């Protein structure tokens, strides 16, 4: 990613500013770090500036470009989320799937993940529109996450292998 952002001048049409809609105005503007519990932060992305200096006519706003392996705004990586979802697909309980994915004893954040996934259902379903998911509404004792969210995610993962390919293909955060 560092090489891509330092060579933006050689690829003037590679990025378009979402604010001013201009291309060829971006310059590299540092890294995005995620703070670790102990020690230095880890680089999870790059910042680029829509510049208005040196003959450029940008809007002076910055944009963040994240690595595919991270989930913006969340502590865990995409591999942890995939382990969690695959465990749910295999009929593990929510707490067992979360413990398997993260090693945490309490599944408090698992329900936050599921709520965020449910909030993004329209985005996922728009992508799988020709092949709507088969919802499991016959099982009333199961949670709405298992009845609604998981079938949609299964259908989505028929198109995209995992969260990483979704993020790189759609250029949006998975969750």
C-alpha positions in Angstrom: 0.0 0.0 0.0 2.9 2.3 0.7 4.3 1.8 -2.8 0.8 2.4 -4.3 0.4 5.8 -2.4 3.9 7.0 -3.2 3.4 6.3 -6.9 0.1 8.1 -7.2 1.5 10.6 -9.7 2.2 7.8 -12.2 -1.4 6.6 -11.9 -3.4 9.8 -12.0 -6.8 8.2 -12.6 -6.4 5.5 -9.9 -8.3 7.3 -7.2 -11.2 9.8 -7.3 -11.8 12.1 -4.4 -15.3 11.4 -2.9 -15.8 15.1 -2.0 -14.6 17.1 -5.1 -14.8 14.2 -7.6 -11.4 15.1 -9.0 -8.7 12.5 -10.0 -4.9 12.9 -9.9 -4.9 15.2 -6.9 -3.9 12.8 -4.2 -0.5 12.7 -2.4 0.7 10.3 0.3 0.0 11.8 3.7 1.2 9.2 6.3 0.0 6.0 7.9 -3.1 5.1 9.9 -2.1 3.3 13.1 -4.1 1.1 15.4 -3.1 1.4 19.1 -2.0 -1.8 20.7 -2.5 -2.6 24.4 1.2 -2.4 25.1 3.9 -1.1 22.8 3.8 0.9 19.6 0.9 1.1 17.2 0.6 -1.1 14.1 0.1 0.4 10.7 -3.3 -0.6 9.3 -3.6 1.8 6.4 -2.5 4.9 4.7 -3.8 8.5 4.5 -3.9 10.4 1.2 -4.5 14.1 0.8 -6.5 15.7 -2.0 -3.9 18.4 -2.4 -4.2 22.0 -3.7 -0.5 22.8 -3.7 2.1 22.7 -6.5 -0.3 23.0 -9.4 -3.0 20.7 -8.0 -6.6 21.8 -7.5 -7.9 19.4 -4.8 -10.1 20.2 -1.9 -7.5 19.6 0.9 -9.4 16.7 2.5 -7.8 13.5 3.6 -9.0 10.0 2.9 -8.0 6.8 4.6 -7.1 3.6 2.7 -7.2 0.5 4.9 -5.5 -2.8 4.4 -7.9 -5.6 3.5 -6.9 -7.7 6.5 -8.3 -5.2 9.0 -11.8 -4.1 9.9 -12.0 -0.3 10.3 -13.2 0.6 13.8 -12.8 -2.9 15.3 -10.0 -4.4 17.3 -9.9 -7.8 15.6 -8.8 -8.7 12.1 -10.9 -10.2 9.3 -9.6 -13.7 10.1 -11.1 -13.6 13.5 -14.5 -12.4 12.1 -14.3 -15.2 9.5 -13.6 -17.9 12.2 -16.6 -16.5 14.1 -18.9 -16.6 11.1 -17.8 -20.1 10.0 -18.3 -21.4 13.5 -21.8 -19.9 13.4 -22.4 -21.5 10.0 -21.4 -24.9 11.6 -24.1 -24.4 14.3 -21.9 -23.4 17.2 -23.5 -21.2 19.8 -22.7 -17.5 19.6 -20.6 -17.6 22.7 -18.7 -20.7 21.6 -18.1 -19.2 18.2 -16.8 -16.0 19.7 -14.5 -17.8 22.1 -13.1 -19.9 19.3 -12.4 -16.8 17.2 -11.0 -14.5 19.8 -10.2 -16.5 22.9 -12.4 -14.2 25.0 -14.6 -15.7 27.8 -17.5 -13.3 27.4 -19.4 -12.9 24.1 -20.3 -9.3 24.7 -18.7 -8.1 21.5 -20.1 -11.0 19.5 -23.6 -9.5 19.8 -22.2 -6.1 18.7 -20.6 -7.8 15.6 -24.0 -9.5 14.8 -25.8 -6.2 15.3 -23.4 -4.4 12.9 -23.8 -7.3 10.4 -27.6 -7.0 10.6 -27.3 -3.3 10.1 -25.4 -3.9 6.8 -28.0 -6.4 5.5 -29.3 -4.1 2.7 -25.7 -3.7 1.4 -25.1 -7.4 1.4 -28.5 -8.2 -0.2 -28.0 -5.6 -2.9 -24.9 -7.6 -4.0 -26.7 -11.0 -4.0 -29.9 -9.6 -5.5 -30.3 -12.2 -8.4 -29.9 -15.0 -5.8 -31.9 -14.1 -2.7 -30.9 -16.0 0.4 -33.2 -18.8 1.8 -34.3 -17.4 5.2 -34.7 -19.9 8.0 -38.0 -18.7 9.4 -39.4 -22.1 10.3 -37.2 -22.3 13.4 -38.8 -19.9 15.8 -36.6 -20.8 18.7 -33.5 -19.5 17.0 -32.3 -15.9 17.2 -33.0 -13.4 14.4 -29.3 -13.5 13.7 -29.5 -17.2 12.8 -32.8 -16.7 10.9 -31.9 -13.6 8.9 -28.3 -12.6 9.0 -26.5 -15.9 8.6 -28.4 -17.0 5.4 -27.6 -13.7 3.8 -23.9 -14.0 4.7 -23.8 -17.6 3.3 -25.2 -16.3 0.0 -22.7 -13.4 0.1 -19.8 -15.8 0.7 -20.8 -17.7 -2.4 -19.9 -14.5 -4.3 -16.9 -13.4 -2.2 -14.7 -16.0 -0.6 -14.2 -14.0 2.7 -14.3 -10.6 4.2 -10.9 -9.6 2.7 -12.1 -10.2 -0.9 -15.3 -8.4 -0.2 -13.4 -5.3 1.2 -10.9 -5.3 -1.7 -13.6 -5.9 -4.4 -16.2 -3.4 -3.0 -13.7 -0.9 -1.5 -15.9 -0.6 1.6 -15.5 -2.0 5.1 -17.2 -5.4 5.6 -18.7 -4.5 8.9 
